[in-house]
């Protein structure tokens, strides 16, 4: 079973490979990161680690038995007890329940390690897989949003009473 790990400097090569290998797959359902993201990956990775050290974000990678990154599950824009959840799973690992299991783990960390009481998320309307993950993990729709110009739906997960069965 892949392991959820907090992002660290040594993840950079595997994380870059993950993003490069899955770029077209991800771009089919979320806005593309653009060439600049890849050209300046090392500086961006260092910047993410600095944000994490400052408590502004909590980044996680899902690491397979061979050390390859199979997914990312992040909590960004941490403020006032809330954060924005974002995740992506490699094409070769999709459909195996890894996103659901990882989001559940991050919800638990949000409560027990990071002291958060509310998580927000959003997905495009055509991303049924992501919508299903959010529903299975206790997120409820909050209204329509735009994501990179595409129609989407916003979601929220109240953690103020700890975790219920949806996040376990």
C-alpha positions as CSV (number, residue, x, y, z in Angstrom):
1,X,0.0,0.0,0.0
2,X,1.4,3.4,-0.9
3,X,2.3,5.7,2.0
4,X,1.2,9.3,2.6
5,X,4.3,11.4,3.5
6,X,4.7,15.0,4.3
7,X,6.6,16.8,1.5
8,X,10.3,17.1,2.0
9,X,13.3,18.1,-0.1
10,X,14.2,14.5,-1.2
11,X,10.8,14.1,-2.9
12,X,11.7,16.6,-5.6
13,X,13.0,14.2,-8.4
14,X,10.1,11.8,-8.0
15,X,7.6,14.7,-7.7
16,X,8.9,16.3,-10.9
17,X,8.7,12.9,-12.7
18,X,5.1,12.5,-11.5
19,X,4.1,15.9,-12.8
20,X,5.8,15.4,-16.1
21,X,4.4,11.9,-16.7
22,X,0.9,12.9,-15.9
23,X,0.8,16.4,-17.4
24,X,-1.6,15.6,-20.2
25,X,-3.8,13.4,-18.0
26,X,-4.2,16.2,-15.4
27,X,-4.8,18.8,-18.1
28,X,-7.8,16.9,-19.2
29,X,-9.6,17.8,-16.0
30,X,-7.8,20.7,-14.4
31,X,-6.0,23.8,-15.8
32,X,-2.4,23.0,-16.9
33,X,0.4,24.2,-14.8
34,X,2.2,25.6,-17.8
35,X,5.8,25.3,-19.0
36,X,7.2,27.7,-16.4
37,X,6.2,25.4,-13.6
38,X,8.5,22.7,-15.1
39,X,11.3,25.0,-16.1
40,X,11.6,26.4,-12.5
41,X,10.5,23.3,-10.6
42,X,13.4,23.2,-8.1
43,X,12.9,26.8,-7.1
44,X,9.1,26.2,-6.8
45,X,9.7,23.1,-4.7
46,X,12.0,25.1,-2.3
47,X,9.3,27.7,-2.1
48,X,6.6,25.2,-1.2
49,X,8.8,23.8,1.5
50,X,9.3,27.3,2.9
51,X,5.5,27.9,2.9
52,X,5.1,24.6,4.7
53,X,7.7,25.4,7.3
54,X,5.9,28.7,8.0
55,X,2.6,26.8,8.5
56,X,0.9,28.4,5.5
57,X,0.4,25.1,3.7
58,X,0.7,21.4,4.4
59,X,1.9,19.4,1.4
60,X,1.8,15.6,1.1
61,X,2.8,13.0,-1.4
62,X,1.6,9.5,-1.9
63,X,4.7,7.3,-2.4
64,X,4.6,3.8,-3.9
65,X,6.8,0.9,-2.8
66,X,9.5,1.8,-5.3
67,X,9.7,5.5,-4.2
68,X,7.6,6.8,-7.1
69,X,5.1,9.5,-6.4
70,X,1.6,8.3,-7.1
71,X,-0.3,11.4,-5.9
72,X,-0.3,14.7,-4.1
73,X,-2.7,15.8,-1.4
74,X,-2.3,19.4,-0.3
75,X,-3.8,21.8,2.2
76,X,-3.1,25.3,1.0
77,X,-4.0,28.8,2.2
78,X,-4.1,27.8,5.8
79,X,-5.7,30.6,7.9
80,X,-8.2,31.0,10.7
81,X,-8.6,27.2,11.1
82,X,-9.4,26.5,7.5
83,X,-7.6,25.4,4.4
84,X,-8.1,24.6,0.7
85,X,-7.8,20.9,-0.2
86,X,-6.3,19.9,-3.5
87,X,-5.2,16.5,-4.8
88,X,-4.2,14.6,-7.9
89,X,-3.5,10.9,-8.5
90,X,-1.3,9.5,-11.3
91,X,-3.1,8.0,-14.3
92,X,-1.6,4.6,-13.6
93,X,-3.0,4.7,-10.0
94,X,-6.4,6.1,-10.7
95,X,-9.5,4.0,-9.9
96,X,-7.9,2.1,-7.0
97,X,-9.4,4.1,-4.1
98,X,-6.1,5.9,-3.4
99,X,-7.6,9.4,-3.7
100,X,-10.4,8.6,-1.3
101,X,-8.0,6.9,1.2
102,X,-5.5,9.8,1.0
103,X,-8.1,12.5,1.4
104,X,-9.4,10.7,4.5
105,X,-5.9,10.6,5.9
106,X,-5.4,14.3,5.2
107,X,-8.7,15.1,6.9
108,X,-7.5,13.2,9.9
109,X,-4.2,15.1,9.9
110,X,-6.1,18.4,9.5
111,X,-7.8,17.7,12.8
112,X,-5.1,16.0,14.8
113,X,-1.9,17.6,13.6
114,X,-2.8,20.9,12.0
115,X,-5.8,22.0,14.2
116,X,-8.1,22.8,11.3
117,X,-11.8,23.0,11.6
118,X,-12.9,23.6,8.0
119,X,-11.6,22.3,4.6
120,X,-12.7,23.7,1.2
121,X,-12.3,22.1,-2.2
122,X,-13.4,22.6,-5.8
123,X,-13.6,20.5,-8.9
124,X,-14.7,21.0,-12.5
125,X,-18.2,19.8,-13.2
126,X,-16.9,17.2,-15.7
127,X,-14.6,15.6,-13.1
128,X,-17.0,12.9,-11.8
129,X,-14.2,11.0,-10.1
130,X,-13.1,14.0,-8.0
131,X,-16.8,14.7,-7.1
132,X,-17.2,11.1,-5.9
133,X,-14.0,11.4,-3.8
134,X,-15.3,14.5,-2.1
135,X,-18.7,13.0,-1.4
136,X,-17.2,9.8,0.0
137,X,-15.0,11.8,2.4
138,X,-17.7,14.0,3.8
139,X,-17.5,17.2,1.7
140,X,-20.8,18.9,0.7
141,X,-21.4,21.1,-2.3
142,X,-21.4,24.8,-1.5
143,X,-22.1,26.4,-4.9
144,X,-20.8,26.9,-8.4
145,X,-17.3,28.2,-9.0
146,X,-15.0,28.8,-12.0
147,X,-11.7,26.9,-12.2
148,X,-9.4,28.2,-14.8
149,X,-12.4,29.5,-16.8
150,X,-14.2,26.1,-16.5
151,X,-17.4,25.6,-14.6
152,X,-17.0,23.9,-11.3
153,X,-18.5,23.2,-7.9
154,X,-17.2,24.3,-4.5
155,X,-17.3,21.9,-1.5
156,X,-16.7,22.2,2.2
157,X,-16.0,19.7,5.0
158,X,-16.7,20.8,8.6
159,X,-14.1,19.4,11.0
160,X,-15.2,21.4,14.0
161,X,-16.6,18.4,15.8
162,X,-13.6,16.1,14.8
163,X,-14.0,13.3,12.4
164,X,-17.2,11.4,11.7
165,X,-17.6,8.2,9.7
166,X,-17.2,10.0,6.3
167,X,-13.6,10.8,7.0
168,X,-12.5,7.5,8.5
